[in-house]
């Protein structure tokens, strides 16, 4: 049973990391360009509580231009 608790804790940690975004540096760079993050844009666009994210932990499979090395 403790393994299950560990796996659930790991899932919560992964979800929290997805919500935080790629890095604080990336967020600062986005804001330096005068842009909002994706989550900030969604919050402005939609009514509170009306958005349900699907496949939050999904990773892209793009290759080329160095994208295969990025999450």
PDB file of N, H, CA, C and O in Angstrom:
ATOM      1  N   UNK A   1       0.816  -1.202   0.000  1.00  0.00           N
ATOM      2  CA  UNK A   1       0.000   0.000   0.000  1.00  0.00           C
ATOM      3  C   UNK A   1       0.858   1.265   0.000  1.00  0.00           C
ATOM      4  O   UNK A   1       0.482   2.270  -0.603  1.00  0.00           O
ATOM      5  N   UNK A   2       2.016   1.219   0.678  1.00  0.00           N
ATOM      6  H   UNK A   2       2.322   0.403   1.168  1.00  0.00           H
ATOM      7  CA  UNK A   2       2.868   2.403   0.715  1.00  0.00           C
ATOM      8  C   UNK A   2       3.392   2.750  -0.674  1.00  0.00           C
ATOM      9  O   UNK A   2       3.632   3.922  -0.968  1.00  0.00           O
ATOM     10  N   UNK A   3       3.575   1.740  -1.539  1.00  0.00           N
ATOM     11  H   UNK A   3       3.380   0.789  -1.300  1.00  0.00           H
ATOM     12  CA  UNK A   3       3.993   2.006  -2.915  1.00  0.00           C
ATOM     13  C   UNK A   3       2.942   2.829  -3.643  1.00  0.00           C
ATOM     14  O   UNK A   3       3.274   3.724  -4.419  1.00  0.00           O
ATOM     15  N   UNK A   4       1.678   2.524  -3.392  1.00  0.00           N
ATOM     16  H   UNK A   4       1.408   1.796  -2.762  1.00  0.00           H
ATOM     17  CA  UNK A   4       0.587   3.282  -4.007  1.00  0.00           C
ATOM     18  C   UNK A   4       0.627   4.737  -3.557  1.00  0.00           C
ATOM     19  O   UNK A   4       0.454   5.648  -4.366  1.00  0.00           O
ATOM     20  N   UNK A   5       0.854   4.952  -2.272  1.00  0.00           N
ATOM     21  H   UNK A   5       0.995   4.212  -1.614  1.00  0.00           H
ATOM     22  CA  UNK A   5       0.939   6.328  -1.761  1.00  0.00           C
ATOM     23  C   UNK A   5       2.112   7.065  -2.392  1.00  0.00           C
ATOM     24  O   UNK A   5       2.009   8.251  -2.707  1.00  0.00           O
ATOM     25  N   UNK A   6       3.212   6.372  -2.573  1.00  0.00           N
ATOM     26  H   UNK A   6       3.296   5.409  -2.317  1.00  0.00           H
ATOM     27  CA  UNK A   6       4.373   6.977  -3.213  1.00  0.00           C
ATOM     28  C   UNK A   6       4.095   7.351  -4.657  1.00  0.00           C
ATOM     29  O   UNK A   6       4.511   8.413  -5.121  1.00  0.00           O
ATOM     30  N   UNK A   7       3.402   6.494  -5.358  1.00  0.00           N
ATOM     31  H   UNK A   7       3.064   5.631  -4.982  1.00  0.00           H
ATOM     32  CA  UNK A   7       3.068   6.768  -6.766  1.00  0.00           C
ATOM     33  C   UNK A   7       2.094   7.938  -6.885  1.00  0.00           C
ATOM     34  O   UNK A   7       2.215   8.769  -7.785  1.00  0.00           O
ATOM     35  N   UNK A   8       1.121   7.995  -5.962  1.00  0.00           N
ATOM     36  H   UNK A   8       1.022   7.321  -5.231  1.00  0.00           H
ATOM     37  CA  UNK A   8       0.172   9.115  -5.959  1.00  0.00           C
ATOM     38  C   UNK A   8       0.910  10.420  -5.660  1.00  0.00           C
ATOM     39  O   UNK A   8       0.648  11.442  -6.295  1.00  0.00           O
ATOM     40  N   UNK A   9       1.826  10.389  -4.702  1.00  0.00           N
ATOM     41  H   UNK A   9       2.039   9.559  -4.187  1.00  0.00           H
ATOM     42  CA  UNK A   9       2.618  11.574  -4.387  1.00  0.00           C
ATOM     43  C   UNK A   9       3.447  12.006  -5.601  1.00  0.00           C
ATOM     44  O   UNK A   9       3.583  13.199  -5.872  1.00  0.00           O
ATOM     45  N   UNK A  10       3.992  11.040  -6.320  1.00  0.00           N
ATOM     46  H   UNK A  10       3.881  10.071  -6.100  1.00  0.00           H
ATOM     47  CA  UNK A  10       4.759  11.344  -7.524  1.00  0.00           C
ATOM     48  C   UNK A  10       3.872  11.998  -8.587  1.00  0.00           C
ATOM     49  O   UNK A  10       4.291  12.945  -9.253  1.00  0.00           O
ATOM     50  N   UNK A  11       2.661  11.496  -8.740  1.00  0.00           N
ATOM     51  H   UNK A  11       2.321  10.727  -8.199  1.00  0.00           H
ATOM     52  CA  UNK A  11       1.719  12.078  -9.697  1.00  0.00           C
ATOM     53  C   UNK A  11       1.385  13.523  -9.321  1.00  0.00           C
ATOM     54  O   UNK A  11       1.349  14.394 -10.189  1.00  0.00           O
ATOM     55  N   UNK A  12       1.142  13.780  -8.045  1.00  0.00           N
ATOM     56  H   UNK A  12       1.171  13.072  -7.340  1.00  0.00           H
ATOM     57  CA  UNK A  12       0.869  15.146  -7.592  1.00  0.00           C
ATOM     58  C   UNK A  12       2.053  16.060  -7.881  1.00  0.00           C
ATOM     59  O   UNK A  12       1.871  17.209  -8.282  1.00  0.00           O
ATOM     60  N   UNK A  13       3.256  15.553  -7.679  1.00  0.00           N
ATOM     61  H   UNK A  13       3.404  14.619  -7.353  1.00  0.00           H
ATOM     62  CA  UNK A  13       4.458  16.326  -7.943  1.00  0.00           C
ATOM     63  C   UNK A  13       4.594  16.644  -9.436  1.00  0.00           C
ATOM     64  O   UNK A  13       4.942  17.766  -9.802  1.00  0.00           O
ATOM     65  N   UNK A  14       4.324  15.672 -10.283  1.00  0.00           N
ATOM     66  H   UNK A  14       4.041  14.760  -9.985  1.00  0.00           H
ATOM     67  CA  UNK A  14       4.391  15.892 -11.734  1.00  0.00           C
ATOM     68  C   UNK A  14       3.353  16.910 -12.188  1.00  0.00           C
ATOM     69  O   UNK A  14       3.639  17.760 -13.031  1.00  0.00           O
ATOM     70  N   UNK A  15       2.157  16.823 -11.633  1.00  0.00           N
ATOM     71  H   UNK A  15       1.925  16.132 -10.948  1.00  0.00           H
ATOM     72  CA  UNK A  15       1.107  17.786 -11.990  1.00  0.00           C
ATOM     73  C   UNK A  15       1.484  19.199 -11.549  1.00  0.00           C
ATOM     74  O   UNK A  15       1.276  20.162 -12.287  1.00  0.00           O
ATOM     75  N   UNK A  16       2.036  19.317 -10.349  1.00  0.00           N
ATOM     76  H   UNK A  16       2.205  18.535  -9.749  1.00  0.00           H
ATOM     77  CA  UNK A  16       2.465  20.636  -9.860  1.00  0.00           C
ATOM     78  C   UNK A  16       3.553  21.212 -10.755  1.00  0.00           C
ATOM     79  O   UNK A  16       3.551  22.410 -11.040  1.00  0.00           O
ATOM     80  N   UNK A  17       4.475  20.378 -11.199  1.00  0.00           N
ATOM     81  H   UNK A  17       4.477  19.405 -10.968  1.00  0.00           H
ATOM     82  CA  UNK A  17       5.538  20.832 -12.095  1.00  0.00           C
ATOM     83  C   UNK A  17       4.955  21.286 -13.435  1.00  0.00           C
ATOM     84  O   UNK A  17       5.435  22.261 -14.014  1.00  0.00           O
ATOM     85  N   UNK A  18       3.948  20.608 -13.926  1.00  0.00           N
ATOM     86  H   UNK A  18       3.558  19.816 -13.457  1.00  0.00           H
ATOM     87  CA  UNK A  18       3.305  20.991 -15.187  1.00  0.00           C
ATOM     88  C   UNK A  18       2.623  22.347 -15.049  1.00  0.00           C
ATOM     89  O   UNK A  18       2.659  23.154 -15.978  1.00  0.00           O
ATOM     90  N   UNK A  19       2.010  22.603 -13.916  1.00  0.00           N
ATOM     91  H   UNK A  19       1.981  21.948 -13.162  1.00  0.00           H
ATOM     92  CA  UNK A  19       1.333  23.880 -13.687  1.00  0.00           C
ATOM     93  C   UNK A  19       2.358  25.012 -13.573  1.00  0.00           C
ATOM     94  O   UNK A  19       2.117  26.116 -14.061  1.00  0.00           O
ATOM     95  N   UNK A  20       3.497  24.743 -12.932  1.00  0.00           N
ATOM     96  H   UNK A  20       3.692  23.846 -12.536  1.00  0.00           H
ATOM     97  CA  UNK A  20       4.539  25.770 -12.789  1.00  0.00           C
ATOM     98  C   UNK A  20       5.121  26.171 -14.136  1.00  0.00           C
ATOM     99  O   UNK A  20       5.535  27.317 -14.315  1.00  0.00           O
ATOM    100  N   UNK A  21       5.156  25.259 -15.069  1.00  0.00           N
ATOM    101  H   UNK A  21       4.819  24.328 -14.924  1.00  0.00           H
ATOM    102  CA  UNK A  21       5.726  25.557 -16.377  1.00  0.00           C
ATOM    103  C   UNK A  21       7.153  25.072 -16.479  1.00  0.00           C
ATOM    104  O   UNK A  21       7.672  24.455 -15.548  1.00  0.00           O
ATOM    105  N   UNK A  22       7.794  25.346 -17.609  1.00  0.00           N
ATOM    106  H   UNK A  22       7.373  25.847 -18.365  1.00  0.00           H
ATOM    107  CA  UNK A  22       9.116  24.787 -17.863  1.00  0.00           C
ATOM    108  C   UNK A  22      10.167  25.252 -16.855  1.00  0.00           C
ATOM    109  O   UNK A  22      10.956  24.440 -16.373  1.00  0.00           O
ATOM    110  N   UNK A  23      10.191  26.549 -16.530  1.00  0.00           N
ATOM    111  H   UNK A  23       9.550  27.209 -16.921  1.00  0.00           H
ATOM    112  CA  UNK A  23      11.151  27.065 -15.557  1.00  0.00           C
ATOM    113  C   UNK A  23      10.819  28.515 -15.244  1.00  0.00           C
ATOM    114  O   UNK A  23      10.109  29.184 -15.994  1.00  0.00           O
ATOM    115  N   UNK A  24      11.337  28.976 -14.144  1.00  0.00           N
ATOM    116  H   UNK A  24      11.914  28.432 -13.534  1.00  0.00           H
ATOM    117  CA  UNK A  24      11.152  30.393 -13.784  1.00  0.00           C
ATOM    118  C   UNK A  24      11.841  31.287 -14.817  1.00  0.00           C
ATOM    119  O   UNK A  24      11.360  32.375 -15.130  1.00  0.00           O
ATOM    120  N   UNK A  25      12.965  30.815 -15.336  1.00  0.00           N
ATOM    121  H   UNK A  25      13.356  29.931 -15.081  1.00  0.00           H
ATOM    122  CA  UNK A  25      13.696  31.569 -16.364  1.00  0.00           C
ATOM    123  C   UNK A  25      12.843  31.745 -17.623  1.00  0.00           C
ATOM    124  O   UNK A  25      12.802  32.828 -18.206  1.00  0.00           O
ATOM    125  N   UNK A  26      12.166  30.677 -18.032  1.00  0.00           N
ATOM    126  H   UNK A  26      12.199  29.797 -17.558  1.00  0.00           H
ATOM    127  CA  UNK A  26      11.310  30.751 -19.213  1.00  0.00           C
ATOM    128  C   UNK A  26      10.142  31.711 -18.986  1.00  0.00           C
ATOM    129  O   UNK A  26       9.754  32.448 -19.892  1.00  0.00           O
ATOM    130  N   UNK A  27       9.591  31.698 -17.785  1.00  0.00           N
ATOM    131  H   UNK A  27       9.907  31.099 -17.049  1.00  0.00           H
ATOM    132  CA  UNK A  27       8.486  32.611 -17.463  1.00  0.00           C
ATOM    133  C   UNK A  27       8.973  34.057 -17.502  1.00  0.00           C
ATOM    134  O   UNK A  27       8.292  34.925 -18.049  1.00  0.00           O
ATOM    135  N   UNK A  28      10.144  34.322 -16.928  1.00  0.00           N
ATOM    136  H   UNK A  28      10.697  33.617 -16.485  1.00  0.00           H
ATOM    137  CA  UNK A  28      10.700  35.683 -16.970  1.00  0.00           C
ATOM    138  C   UNK A  28      10.954  36.129 -18.410  1.00  0.00           C
ATOM    139  O   UNK A  28      10.689  37.280 -18.760  1.00  0.00           O
ATOM    140  N   UNK A  29      11.464  35.225 -19.243  1.00  0.00           N
ATOM    141  H   UNK A  29      11.679  34.291 -18.959  1.00  0.00           H
ATOM    142  CA  UNK A  29      11.720  35.559 -20.644  1.00  0.00           C
ATOM    143  C   UNK A  29      10.418  35.888 -21.373  1.00  0.00           C
ATOM    144  O   UNK A  29      10.368  36.812 -22.185  1.00  0.00           O
ATOM    145  N   UNK A  30       9.378  35.133 -21.079  1.00  0.00           N
ATOM    146  H   UNK A  30       9.419  34.383 -20.419  1.00  0.00           H
ATOM    147  CA  UNK A  30       8.077  35.370 -21.703  1.00  0.00           C
ATOM    148  C   UNK A  30       7.555  36.760 -21.302  1.00  0.00           C
ATOM    149  O   UNK A  30       7.068  37.520 -22.140  1.00  0.00           O
ATOM    150  N   UNK A  31       7.665  37.066 -20.034  1.00  0.00           N
ATOM    151  H   UNK A  31       8.060  36.449 -19.353  1.00  0.00           H
ATOM    152  CA  UNK A  31       7.175  38.361 -19.539  1.00  0.00           C
ATOM    153  C   UNK A  31       8.040  39.509 -20.049  1.00  0.00           C
ATOM    154  O   UNK A  31       7.532  40.607 -20.278  1.00  0.00           O
ATOM    155  N   UNK A  32       9.338  39.272 -20.231  1.00  0.00           N
ATOM    156  H   UNK A  32       9.750  38.380 -20.046  1.00  0.00           H
ATOM    157  CA  UNK A  32      10.235  40.312 -20.762  1.00  0.00           C
ATOM    158  C   UNK A  32       9.833  40.696 -22.182  1.00  0.00           C
ATOM    159  O   UNK A  32      10.089  41.816 -22.622  1.00  0.00           O
ATOM    160  N   UNK A  33       9.208  39.775 -22.890  1.00  0.00           N
ATOM    161  H   UNK A  33       9.000  38.865 -22.533  1.00  0.00           H
ATOM    162  CA  UNK A  33       8.719  40.047 -24.246  1.00  0.00           C
ATOM    163  C   UNK A  33       7.353  40.721 -24.221  1.00  0.00           C
ATOM    164  O   UNK A  33       6.789  41.028 -25.271  1.00  0.00           O
ATOM    165  N   UNK A  34       6.813  40.954 -23.003  1.00  0.00           N
ATOM    166  H   UNK A  34       7.271  40.705 -22.150  1.00  0.00           H
ATOM    167  CA  UNK A  34       5.493  41.559 -22.879  1.00  0.00           C
ATOM    168  C   UNK A  34       4.373  40.565 -23.083  1.00  0.00           C
ATOM    169  O   UNK A  34       3.249  40.949 -23.406  1.00  0.00           O
ATOM    170  N   UNK A  35       4.670  39.282 -22.896  1.00  0.00           N
ATOM    171  H   UNK A  35       5.583  38.970 -22.634  1.00  0.00           H
ATOM    172  CA  UNK A  35       3.674  38.231 -23.118  1.00  0.00           C
ATOM    173  C   UNK A  35       3.276  37.579 -21.804  1.00  0.00           C
ATOM    174  O   UNK A  35       4.023  37.601 -20.826  1.00  0.00           O
ATOM    175  N   UNK A  36       2.084  36.999 -21.806  1.00  0.00           N
ATOM    176  H   UNK A  36       1.477  36.981 -22.601  1.00  0.00           H
ATOM    177  CA  UNK A  36       1.602  36.217 -20.679  1.00  0.00           C
ATOM    178  C   UNK A  36       1.928  34.745 -20.916  1.00  0.00           C
ATOM    179  O   UNK A  36       2.176  34.326 -22.046  1.00  0.00           O
ATOM    180  N   UNK A  37       1.924  33.970 -19.840  1.00  0.00           N
ATOM    181  H   UNK A  37       1.722  34.310 -18.921  1.00  0.00           H
ATOM    182  CA  UNK A  37       2.096  32.527 -19.996  1.00  0.00           C
ATOM    183  C   UNK A  37       0.799  31.939 -20.544  1.00  0.00           C
ATOM    184  O   UNK A  37      -0.239  32.600 -20.556  1.00  0.00           O
ATOM    185  N   UNK A  38       0.869  30.716 -20.987  1.00  0.00           N
ATOM    186  H   UNK A  38       1.712  30.178 -20.977  1.00  0.00           H
ATOM    187  CA  UNK A  38      -0.318  30.046 -21.530  1.00  0.00           C
ATOM    188  C   UNK A  38      -1.431  30.014 -20.483  1.00  0.00           C
ATOM    189  O   UNK A  38      -2.580  30.342 -20.783  1.00  0.00           O
ATOM    190  N   UNK A  39      -1.097  29.628 -19.286  1.00  0.00           N
ATOM    191  H   UNK A  39      -0.165  29.361 -19.042  1.00  0.00           H
ATOM    192  CA  UNK A  39      -2.119  29.539 -18.232  1.00  0.00           C
ATOM    193  C   UNK A  39      -2.711  30.898 -17.903  1.00  0.00           C
ATOM    194  O   UNK A  39      -3.907  30.990 -17.626  1.00  0.00           O
ATOM    195  N   UNK A  40      -1.914  31.949 -17.926  1.00  0.00           N
ATOM    196  H   UNK A  40      -0.943  31.874 -18.151  1.00  0.00           H
ATOM    197  CA  UNK A  40      -2.433  33.298 -17.688  1.00  0.00           C
ATOM    198  C   UNK A  40      -3.397  33.713 -18.797  1.00  0.00           C
ATOM    199  O   UNK A  40      -4.422  34.340 -18.529  1.00  0.00           O
ATOM    200  N   UNK A  41      -3.070  33.365 -20.037  1.00  0.00           N
ATOM    201  H   UNK A  41      -2.237  32.856 -20.254  1.00  0.00           H
ATOM    202  CA  UNK A  41      -3.962  33.703 -21.157  1.00  0.00           C
ATOM    203  C   UNK A  41      -5.283  32.939 -21.050  1.00  0.00           C
ATOM    204  O   UNK A  41      -6.351  33.493 -21.312  1.00  0.00           O
ATOM    205  N   UNK A  42      -5.201  31.676 -20.667  1.00  0.00           N
ATOM    206  H   UNK A  42      -4.333  31.227 -20.455  1.00  0.00           H
ATOM    207  CA  UNK A  42      -6.426  30.876 -20.504  1.00  0.00           C
ATOM    208  C   UNK A  42      -7.301  31.476 -19.410  1.00  0.00           C
ATOM    209  O   UNK A  42      -8.517  31.573 -19.575  1.00  0.00           O
ATOM    210  N   UNK A  43      -6.690  31.883 -18.286  1.00  0.00           N
ATOM    211  H   UNK A  43      -5.702  31.805 -18.152  1.00  0.00           H
ATOM    212  CA  UNK A  43      -7.447  32.481 -17.186  1.00  0.00           C
ATOM    213  C   UNK A  43      -8.170  33.746 -17.627  1.00  0.00           C
ATOM    214  O   UNK A  43      -9.298  33.990 -17.199  1.00  0.00           O
ATOM    215  N   UNK A  44      -7.538  34.557 -18.479  1.00  0.00           N
ATOM    216  H   UNK A  44      -6.622  34.359 -18.827  1.00  0.00           H
ATOM    217  CA  UNK A  44      -8.170  35.772 -18.967  1.00  0.00           C
ATOM    218  C   UNK A  44      -9.273  35.494 -19.985  1.00  0.00           C
ATOM    219  O   UNK A  44     -10.263  36.222 -20.056  1.00  0.00           O
ATOM    220  N   UNK A  45      -9.094  34.447 -20.760  1.00  0.00           N
ATOM    221  H   UNK A  45      -8.290  33.855 -20.702  1.00  0.00           H
ATOM    222  CA  UNK A  45     -10.013  34.142 -21.846  1.00  0.00           C
ATOM    223  C   UNK A  45     -11.303  33.472 -21.377  1.00  0.00           C
ATOM    224  O   UNK A  45     -12.377  33.748 -21.912  1.00  0.00           O
ATOM    225  N   UNK A  46     -11.201  32.603 -20.391  1.00  0.00           N
ATOM    226  H   UNK A  46     -10.329  32.379 -19.957  1.00  0.00           H
ATOM    227  CA  UNK A  46     -12.340  31.775 -19.995  1.00  0.00           C
ATOM    228  C   UNK A  46     -12.875  32.149 -18.612  1.00  0.00           C
ATOM    229  O   UNK A  46     -12.180  32.764 -17.803  1.00  0.00           O
ATOM    230  N   UNK A  47     -14.107  31.767 -18.366  1.00  0.00           N
ATOM    231  H   UNK A  47     -14.672  31.267 -19.023  1.00  0.00           H
ATOM    232  CA  UNK A  47     -14.706  31.977 -17.053  1.00  0.00           C
ATOM    233  C   UNK A  47     -14.029  31.071 -16.027  1.00  0.00           C
ATOM    234  O   UNK A  47     -13.625  29.956 -16.357  1.00  0.00           O
ATOM    235  N   UNK A  48     -13.903  31.546 -14.777  1.00  0.00           N
ATOM    236  H   UNK A  48     -14.231  32.452 -14.509  1.00  0.00           H
ATOM    237  CA  UNK A  48     -13.295  30.723 -13.728  1.00  0.00           C
ATOM    238  C   UNK A  48     -14.014  29.375 -13.581  1.00  0.00           C
ATOM    239  O   UNK A  48     -15.243  29.315 -13.528  1.00  0.00           O
ATOM    240  N   UNK A  49     -13.236  28.315 -13.518  1.00  0.00           N
ATOM    241  H   UNK A  49     -12.238  28.364 -13.562  1.00  0.00           H
ATOM    242  CA  UNK A  49     -13.795  26.984 -13.330  1.00  0.00           C
ATOM    243  C   UNK A  49     -14.363  26.337 -14.577  1.00  0.00           C
ATOM    244  O   UNK A  49     -14.859  25.212 -14.511  1.00  0.00           O
ATOM    245  N   UNK A  50     -14.302  27.028 -15.728  1.00  0.00           N
ATOM    246  H   UNK A  50     -13.899  27.941 -15.781  1.00  0.00           H
ATOM    247  CA  UNK A  50     -14.915  26.468 -16.936  1.00  0.00           C
ATOM    248  C   UNK A  50     -13.922  25.676 -17.791  1.00  0.00           C
ATOM    249  O   UNK A  50     -14.324  25.015 -18.748  1.00  0.00           O
ATOM    250  N   UNK A  51     -12.645  25.737 -17.459  1.00  0.00           N
ATOM    251  H   UNK A  51     -12.318  26.274 -16.681  1.00  0.00           H
ATOM    252  CA  UNK A  51     -11.620  25.051 -18.249  1.00  0.00           C
ATOM    253  C   UNK A  51     -11.177  23.777 -17.542  1.00  0.00           C
ATOM    254  O   UNK A  51     -10.864  23.793 -16.352  1.00  0.00           O
ATOM    255  N   UNK A  52     -11.153  22.691 -18.277  1.00  0.00           N
ATOM    256  H   UNK A  52     -11.408  22.678 -19.244  1.00  0.00           H
ATOM    257  CA  UNK A  52     -10.681  21.411 -17.744  1.00  0.00           C
ATOM    258  C   UNK A  52      -9.553  20.941 -18.651  1.00  0.00           C
ATOM    259  O   UNK A  52      -9.780  20.615 -19.816  1.00  0.00           O
ATOM    260  N   UNK A  53      -8.355  20.907 -18.122  1.00  0.00           N
ATOM    261  H   UNK A  53      -8.170  21.172 -17.175  1.00  0.00           H
ATOM    262  CA  UNK A  53      -7.197  20.519 -18.913  1.00  0.00           C
ATOM    263  C   UNK A  53      -7.198  19.016 -19.164  1.00  0.00           C
ATOM    264  O   UNK A  53      -7.469  18.226 -18.259  1.00  0.00           O
ATOM    265  N   UNK A  54      -6.894  18.631 -20.394  1.00  0.00           N
ATOM    266  H   UNK A  54      -6.674  19.272 -21.129  1.00  0.00           H
ATOM    267  CA  UNK A  54      -6.846  17.228 -20.788  1.00  0.00           C
ATOM    268  C   UNK A  54      -5.397  16.881 -21.125  1.00  0.00           C
ATOM    269  O   UNK A  54      -4.700  17.657 -21.779  1.00  0.00           O
ATOM    270  N   UNK A  55      -4.959  15.727 -20.679  1.00  0.00           N
ATOM    271  H   UNK A  55      -5.525  15.097 -20.148  1.00  0.00           H
ATOM    272  CA  UNK A  55      -3.607  15.243 -20.957  1.00  0.00           C
ATOM    273  C   UNK A  55      -2.539  16.234 -20.496  1.00  0.00           C
ATOM    274  O   UNK A  55      -1.642  16.608 -21.251  1.00  0.00           O
ATOM    275  N   UNK A  56      -2.661  16.641 -19.247  1.00  0.00           N
ATOM    276  H   UNK A  56      -3.390  16.337 -18.634  1.00  0.00           H
ATOM    277  CA  UNK A  56      -1.751  17.619 -18.663  1.00  0.00           C
ATOM    278  C   UNK A  56      -0.295  17.167 -18.692  1.00  0.00           C
ATOM    279  O   UNK A  56       0.605  18.003 -18.773  1.00  0.00           O
ATOM    280  N   UNK A  57      -0.050  15.884 -18.628  1.00  0.00           N
ATOM    281  H   UNK A  57      -0.780  15.204 -18.562  1.00  0.00           H
ATOM    282  CA  UNK A  57       1.314  15.379 -18.561  1.00  0.00           C
ATOM    283  C   UNK A  57       1.844  14.899 -19.910  1.00  0.00           C
ATOM    284  O   UNK A  57       2.911  14.289 -19.976  1.00  0.00           O
ATOM    285  N   UNK A  58       1.125  15.163 -20.953  1.00  0.00           N
ATOM    286  H   UNK A  58       0.258  15.659 -20.899  1.00  0.00           H
ATOM    287  CA  UNK A  58       1.507  14.734 -22.297  1.00  0.00           C
ATOM    288  C   UNK A  58       2.769  15.448 -22.754  1.00  0.00           C
ATOM    289  O   UNK A  58       2.939  16.633 -22.467  1.00  0.00           O
ATOM    290  N   UNK A  59       3.646  14.764 -23.449  1.00  0.00           N
ATOM    291  H   UNK A  59       3.508  13.802 -23.682  1.00  0.00           H
ATOM    292  CA  UNK A  59       4.872  15.332 -24.004  1.00  0.00           C
ATOM    293  C   UNK A  59       4.779  15.355 -25.524  1.00  0.00           C
ATOM    294  O   UNK A  59       4.175  14.472 -26.134  1.00  0.00           O
ATOM    295  N   UNK A  60       5.378  16.363 -26.120  1.00  0.00           N
ATOM    296  H   UNK A  60       5.869  17.080 -25.625  1.00  0.00           H
ATOM    297  CA  UNK A  60       5.377  16.433 -27.581  1.00  0.00           C
ATOM    298  C   UNK A  60       6.354  15.401 -28.147  1.00  0.00           C
ATOM    299  O   UNK A  60       7.239  14.914 -27.445  1.00  0.00           O
ATOM    300  N   UNK A  61       6.177  15.083 -29.416  1.00  0.00           N
ATOM    301  H   UNK A  61       5.458  15.479 -29.987  1.00  0.00           H
ATOM    302  CA  UNK A  61       7.074  14.150 -30.098  1.00  0.00           C
ATOM    303  C   UNK A  61       7.731  14.809 -31.297  1.00  0.00           C
ATOM    304  O   UNK A  61       8.149  14.134 -32.238  1.00  0.00           O
ATOM    305  N   UNK A  62       7.820  16.131 -31.256  1.00  0.00           N
ATOM    306  H   UNK A  62       7.480  16.679 -30.491  1.00  0.00           H
ATOM    307  CA  UNK A  62       8.392  16.874 -32.371  1.00  0.00           C
ATOM    308  C   UNK A  62       9.896  16.650 -32.454  1.00  0.00           C
ATOM    309  O   UNK A  62      10.582  16.529 -31.439  1.00  0.00           O
ATOM    310  N   UNK A  63      10.386  16.597 -33.676  1.00  0.00           N
ATOM    311  H   UNK A  63       9.829  16.695 -34.501  1.00  0.00           H
ATOM    312  CA  UNK A  63      11.822  16.488 -33.903  1.00  0.00           C
ATOM    313  C   UNK A  63      12.243  17.588 -34.864  1.00  0.00           C
ATOM    314  O   UNK A  63      11.411  18.175 -35.557  1.00  0.00           O
ATOM    315  N   UNK A  64      13.502  17.850 -34.899  1.00  0.00           N
ATOM    316  H   UNK A  64      14.177  17.373 -34.336  1.00  0.00           H
ATOM    317  CA  UNK A  64      14.000  18.916 -35.758  1.00  0.00           C
ATOM    318  C   UNK A  64      14.134  20.207 -34.970  1.00  0.00           C
ATOM    319  O   UNK A  64      13.425  20.423 -33.987  1.00  0.00           O
ATOM    320  N   UNK A  65      15.043  21.059 -35.407  1.00  0.00           N
ATOM    321  H   UNK A  65      15.619  20.883 -36.206  1.00  0.00           H
ATOM    322  CA  UNK A  65      15.292  22.346 -34.775  1.00  0.00           C
ATOM    323  C   UNK A  65      15.645  22.199 -33.296  1.00  0.00           C
ATOM    324  O   UNK A  65      15.475  23.146 -32.528  1.00  0.00           O
ATOM    325  N   UNK A  66      16.137  21.019 -32.880  1.00  0.00           N
ATOM    326  H   UNK A  66      16.275  20.250 -33.504  1.00  0.00           H
ATOM    327  CA  UNK A  66      16.516  20.797 -31.494  1.00  0.00           C
ATOM    328  C   UNK A  66      15.359  20.499 -30.557  1.00  0.00           C
ATOM    329  O   UNK A  66      15.562  20.378 -29.349  1.00  0.00           O
ATOM    330  N   UNK A  67      14.156  20.380 -31.087  1.00  0.00           N
ATOM    331  H   UNK A  67      13.991  20.479 -32.068  1.00  0.00           H
ATOM    332  CA  UNK A  67      12.980  20.148 -30.234  1.00  0.00           C
ATOM    333  C   UNK A  67      12.990  18.787 -29.558  1.00  0.00           C
ATOM    334  O   UNK A  67      12.365  18.611 -28.512  1.00  0.00           O
ATOM    335  N   UNK A  68      13.692  17.822 -30.143  1.00  0.00           N
ATOM    336  H   UNK A  68      14.200  17.965 -30.993  1.00  0.00           H
ATOM    337  CA  UNK A  68      13.716  16.483 -29.550  1.00  0.00           C
ATOM    338  C   UNK A  68      14.418  16.470 -28.198  1.00  0.00           C
ATOM    339  O   UNK A  68      14.243  15.531 -27.423  1.00  0.00           O
ATOM    340  N   UNK A  69      15.214  17.501 -27.903  1.00  0.00           N
ATOM    341  H   UNK A  69      15.356  18.265 -28.533  1.00  0.00           H
ATOM    342  CA  UNK A  69      15.920  17.559 -26.620  1.00  0.00           C
ATOM    343  C   UNK A  69      15.154  18.344 -25.565  1.00  0.00           C
ATOM    344  O   UNK A  69      15.582  18.413 -24.413  1.00  0.00           O
ATOM    345  N   UNK A  70      14.019  18.938 -25.947  1.00  0.00           N
ATOM    346  H   UNK A  70      13.671  18.882 -26.883  1.00  0.00           H
ATOM    347  CA  UNK A  70      13.237  19.748 -25.007  1.00  0.00           C
ATOM    348  C   UNK A  70      11.982  19.002 -24.560  1.00  0.00           C
ATOM    349  O   UNK A  70      11.415  18.204 -25.307  1.00  0.00           O
ATOM    350  N   UNK A  71      11.570  19.272 -23.350  1.00  0.00           N
ATOM    351  H   UNK A  71      12.031  19.920 -22.743  1.00  0.00           H
ATOM    352  CA  UNK A  71      10.331  18.664 -22.838  1.00  0.00           C
ATOM    353  C   UNK A  71       9.139  19.443 -23.331  1.00  0.00           C
ATOM    354  O   UNK A  71       8.001  19.097 -23.014  1.00  0.00           O
TER     355      UNK A  71
END
